[in-house]
Amino acid sequence: MTDPFNEKELTKTLKKAKQRTLLKMTVVALLISVAVIAASFYGHRYWMGKIQTEVMHEKVNEQAFMSSANTFTTNVSETQGFLKGTMTQQVYKIIEDTIIPWDTQTIHYTNKGFESTTFTSTTISVDDTTEIHIPDGQRIMQFYVPQYQYKTYENDLANMKQYPDDKYIEMAISFEDSFPFEHVQKMLPKELHVTWYWVNDFDSKKQKRDMPELDGDLYGFSAPNKNTTVLAQKLLTSEEGINTPERFLEALKTYSKEDYELLKKRQHKKFIAGVVVTGTKKDLAILKNQSYIKSSSIGAVVDKN
């Protein structure tokens, strides 16, 4: 029988006890570490996924009422790192039944939310009335606020002869005054292919401006009419159904309460400052000499399919 008071046996017993305790502590620590790592991984993944969803919802909502006319986005790809991530989307412009690549936008976000957006395209200024979209070389439409005065104005309706008959043309029409949405629909020729309505959110006080406003920096909404192509009606119509002033304001309310309150007052008075139309030069010629037009600015010009 082992003598429990034997010094050697006691030492051996204590040593084994310590080893068992150390092994248990090591296993427990390892399990805790695995649990912490797993919780951190899935917690991080859940939290960043939640942020990503919120940012995407915010940007999709924003694009519904503030994006370049005649554009739509698709092919969203995602990447996610530690406390940051990106979402990349392709932007296309549609002119009648022709689709052209327009931009690639990458939305950057962190654990705190949206951070920035980077673009693969840019613009260069040729003169006071000409901005070129790079890399495709298309012109950027320019808009002239009705209540403002400018040094020079574009009048591309008077320069249509230089364009071939077999081209589709995109054109911004700036009005001499802002009008209610329903009035604009009645005022414009019924044959016209209207695709986008420009919403006037500018200060109503008259002032002088050196440069016009560029497409892509303005409030507006797509509302292709029955005259536009089926492709345009399908791709340019917002999935959120933002195609009337009422729906536009409802979407804007969640984005900018200040602008919402301002524009709500103008909804039935001076809401629409201009439109974007598409067609051949023959289609657009119907707008020549219309008294309500302050300026006409050609944008993208494409071959007919």
Secondary structure by P-SEA (a helix, b strand, c coil): ccccccaaaaaaaaaaaaaaaaaaaaaaaaaaaaaaaaaaaaaaaaaaaaaaaaaaaaaaaaaaccccccccccbbbbbbcccccbbbbbbbbbcccbbbbcbbbbbbbcccccccccccccccccccccccccccbbbbbbbbccccccccccccccccccccccbbbbbbbbbcccccaaaaaaaccccccccbbbbbcccccccccccccccccbbbbbbbcccccaaaaaaaccccccccaaaaaaaaccccaaaaaaaaaaccccccccccccccccccccccccccccccccccccccc
